[in-house]
């Protein structure tokens, strides 16, 4: 049986699902909204939801992603729901609508988010298994990471130089840049994002005056963003670029300097699908440096038999959600250990982690159990526990939890 993969590009206004089974692919784009009937708790998405909303038989709820990221609640037909639960229900129904009556199921699902906030990703990853997304076959990544997976599948684009991508959606306009480099003989792919102030409602494109204004607005942006950088190609995606006839000046600005221009409606869903395939096939990937992954290597500088050594906690490019560790060591310094942040082999910062669980007794007479994880994109969380010293000094159970600010 062929492996089956599902990539879901989720945004606040429109979502795209791409399902792959062997040589077959199915795509579905639909509004990120959910409809509930008045009398019964029945839920609908997509075309059926729009038809029922027009008939006035219930309530349509929009802005599911934004509401979920805020941690808010939404009142629907007199009942209060957590926004994140409505989002999870939407994803379940959207997947069912895509797969239809074939009763197919994805071997692996990757959900792609425009922004990557670790606390929200943790909550969503915990909730989705209740809505037919098994935890062991689910990943949640950023659009930056999805873009890098897409480029990994199109090596000719990266070989020609840096690749840009414009995503135009309802009241959202973002520019992504992807490039490759070598770090100590390791291939590295890096991505960055700029959220542009030139965002507008896509209703502006419904008349000639609005089209002209939007065209000149984006053309000026392209002149500014692409200047002095070697972008060999630029990709356009998002509902705003579903048709291109309204943007001749913008396209001319993008194509200056012999840049190649491409349009692809499913870049992020494709990237999610490729990420799922790589996870299942356990492929060795280039190091990915982007939102949702650590931009630096984190290590503790510890002493072992009198020699200073680095104990690596997370490599540069490690996924923030799964970068966790637990170990035991015997400190030789009574006060603290140093947390080192390294960028491509160069230490860029050293931060203290206090050993405040050590009892008042001689040196090297107390083991410490250390647990590590990222608490968000900017901070690492350490839990230190007095583990004692054999039968001579039993563990006291004293525990310390600290958060270390990694960068300003």
N, C-alpha and C positions, 0 to 999 in steps of 0.2 A: 504493500500500500504506500502511495506517495505521501511524503511529509507535507503537512498543510500549515501555512503561516498566515497570520493576520497582522497587518500594520494599520494602526488607527491614528490619524492626525487629528487632534482635538483642538478646536479653538472656541472662543466664546460665541461666535456667530454661526460658523459652519464647520462640519466635521467630514473627513474623508476616510473611508475604510477600503482597504485593498486586501483581497484574499487570494492566496496562491495555493494551488494544488497541482503538483506536477507541471504540465505545460499550460494549464488553465488559470486564468485570472478573472476575478470579478471585482468591480469597483462600485462604490456607492458614496455619493455626496448628499448630505442632508443638513438641514438647520439643526443647530445644537439646542433643541427645545423639546419639551415633552408635554403631552396633552392628557388631562384626566377628565373622565366623564363626571357629570354632576351626581347622578344617583348611585353609581357603582364605582368602586375603586378599580377601574380599568384604565390602563395607560397605553398611549399610542405615540409613535414618532413618525417622521417623514411625511409622505403624501397623505396617508390616512389621517394623521394628526391635523394637517392643514384643512382637509375636507370637513372634519368634525368641528374644528374651530369656526369655519365659515357657517356651519349649520347652527352654531350657538348652543351646542349640547354639553358644554363643559368649559374648562379653563386651560389655556396654553401658558406654559411657563418657559421663559427665556433666560438668558444670562446665567446659565447653569454653572459654567466654569468660574466666572468671576465671583458668583455667590459662594461657591464651594471654597475658593481660595481665601475668601474673607471669613470663612467659618460661620456663615450666617444660616438663618432658617427662613423658609418661605411658606406662606399660608396659601393652600390650594383647596378650594371648595370647602372652606371651614376647618380644614385639618392642617396642623403645622408639621412640616417636614424639614429635616436637615437638608440643606442644599446639596451636600456631597452625596446624600442617599439618592436624591433625584438624579444627580449626574450618573451615579452607578447604574440606576435603573434605565436611564437613557442609553448607556453603553450596552447594556444587556439586550435591549429591544433593537438597537441599531444593528448589533451583530446578528440577531435573529432575522431581521429584515434582509440583510445582505445574503445570508446563507439560505434563506427561503425554505422551501419544502424539501430540499435535498438532505436535510438533517446532517450536514457535514459539521465537523468540529475542527478548530485549529489545534495543531500540535503545539504551537507556540504563538503567543500574542505579545506585541510590543505597542504600548500606548505612548504617543509622542505629545509633549506639552510645550506650548509657546514659552512659558517661563518655568524654571525649575526651582521650587521652594521645597527644601528637604522635609520640613515638618508636614507639609501638605502631601508630598509624595508618600511619606510613611503612612499617613492616615488612609490615603486612597488605596495603597497597596494592601493594607490590612483589611479594608472593606470589600474590595472587588471579588475575593473568593466567594462571598455570599451571593454574588450576582453572576455566577457561571464563568468566572475567570480564575481557574486554579492558580494558587500562589506560586507553585513550582514551575509553571509554564507561562509566567507573566513577568514582563519587565516594563518599567516606566522610565523614559528617557526624555531629554530635552530636544528641541528642534535643532539646536546646534549639533548634538551628537547624531541625530538622524541625518542631517546634511552631510556629515563626515562619512557616514555609512553609504549614503548615496554616491558620494564622490569616490569612495573605495571601489564601488561597482562600475565607475566610469574613469579608469586610470588615465585615459588620454587627456581628459580635461585638466587634471592636476599636473600632468607632465608638461603641458603648455604654459603653466604659470598659475598664479593665484586665481581663484574662482569666486565671483560674487553672486549673490542671489537677492533679488527683491521679492518680498511677500506683501501683497496688497490685499487687505481685507476690510471689512466694515469697521471704520474708525481705528484702523491699525495699519501701520506702514513700517516695515522693518527691513534692514539690510544685513545680510549675513556674508561673512568672508571666510573662505576655507583655503588652507595651504598645507604644504608638506615640508618637512625638514628632517635632517639627520641629527640625532643626539647620541653620541657614543655608539655609532654603528646601528642604532635602533631607529627605524622609521617612525616618525611622529606626524600625526595629523592634528592641526589646530584650527579652531573656529572661534569667531567672535561675532557679536551682534550689536547693532545700533538701532534703537527704537526711535523712529523719526517723528519730528513735530509736524510734518506735512500730512499726517493722517486726516482722512475726511470720510464722510458718509458716502457709500457707493451710489446712493440715489442721485448724487451730483452728475453721474454719468448718463442720466436719463434725458439730458437735453444738451444741445450744441454749446451753449454758453458755459455750462458746467464742465463739459468735456474739454473745452479750450483752456479753461482755468486750471483744471487738474493736469493737463498736458504740460503747461508751462511751469506749474509748481514742481512736478516731478523732474522735468528737464533741468531746472535749476539745481535740484537736489543731486542729480546724477553728475553734473558738472563739478559740484563741490566734493562729493563723496569719492568719486573715481579718480580725481585729479592726483597726480604724483604717486600713483600706485600701479603696479604692473598686473592688472587684471586681464588675463588672456580671454576670459569669457564671462558672461553674466547670464544668469537664468532668471526668468520671471515666473512667479507662481502666485496662487491665491485667486479668489473670485474676481478681484478687480482687473485681472489680466485674462479673464476668460475670453474676451475679445480684445483685439489690439488696435482697431481702426481709430480709436480716439486719441492715440498717443504718438503721433509721428515725430514731434520734436524730442520727446523723451527717448524714443528709440534711436534717433540720430545722435543724441548726447551719449547714450550708452555705447554705441558702436564706434565712437571716435578712437583713433589709434589702432584700427583694425581689430578691435575686440569683437568676438563672436557673441551673438545674442540667441538664446534659446528660450522656448516657452515649455513648461512642463507643469501640468495641473496637480500631479500627485507626488512631488519630490519627497515630502516628509513622510507620507504613507509608504512610499517605496523604501526610504531609508529605514523605517521601522521594520518593514518586512525583511530587509537584508540583515538588520541587527538580530532578529529572531533566528534567521537561518544560521548566522555565524555562531549564536549561542548553542543551538542544537548540535551543529557539526563540530563544535569546540575548536574552531579555527584559531590559529595564532594571528592576532590582529596587530596592526600598527598601534602605537600608544596614542590614545585619543585624549586631547586636552581641550575641554569645552565645559559648558555649564552641565552640572550633574556629575562631574568628575573632578578629582583633585588637581589643581594647577601646579602643585609642588609635591615633592616627596617628603613625608614626615618620618622622622626617626628620633629615638632617644639616645643620647650619648651616655653610655654606662661604662663602668669599669669592670673588667673581668680578669682576675689574676694580675691585677695591677696595671693592665693595659686598657686604654680607652677604646671602646668599640661602639659602632652604630647598630642599634636595634631597630630595624625598619618596621614602622607601623602601617604605612600606606605608601605605595609607589605613586609617582606622578602619573596621573591618568586613571587612578583607581576610582571605581564607582562609589560615590558618597554613601549611597544607601547600604551597600554591602561591605564597605571598608571598616571592619571591626577586628578586634584582636584581644587576646587574653594571655597573659604570661606571668611567670613568677621570677623574681630576681632578688639577689642579696646585695643591697646597696652598700657602697663603701664611703659614700658622702652622706653625712647626717642631715643635710638641710634640703637639698634639691637635686634634680637631674635636669639636664638641658634638652629641650625639644628643638630639633634642627629642622629648618625648612630649606629644601634644596631645589634648585631649578636647573635641570639638565646637568647635574653633577657639581654645581656651585652652590655653597651654602649662602643663602640670602638673608637668613634671620635665625636668631637663637633666642628661645624663650624659656623661662624657668618653670618647672613643675615642682611644687613644694611637696616634700616627703613628710607631711605633718601627722602621719599615723605611727611614726616610729616611737617606741617607748623610750623612757629615760634609762638607758643602760649602755654597755660598751658597744663599740663599732662591730659591724658584721655579725650581729647576733639576732637579726630579725629579717625574715623573708617578707616581701611585699607582693601581694597579688594585684596586678594592674589590669583593668579593662579599659578599652579605648573604643570610641566611635566619634563620628562627626555629629555634632548637635545641630548644626546648620551649615550654610555655605562658608561661613566665616569663623566658626569656632569648633574646637575639638573638646570632647568631654572625656575626662579621666576619672575612674573610680579606683581608689587605692584601699586595700584591706590588709591589716596586720595579719600575716600568716604564721607568726610564731617562728620557733627555731627548734623543730623536733620535739622531743619529750622534755628537754631542758626548760624551754620557754613556750608553753602552749599558746595558740592564737588568742589574742584578747578580744577579737571581733570588732576592734575599732575600725571605722570606715570614714573615708573622706571622698567627697565628690567635688571636682573642680572643672571649670570651663576655662579654656585658654583662648584668648582672642588671637587669631592667626595673623591677621593684617588689619591695618587701620581702615 
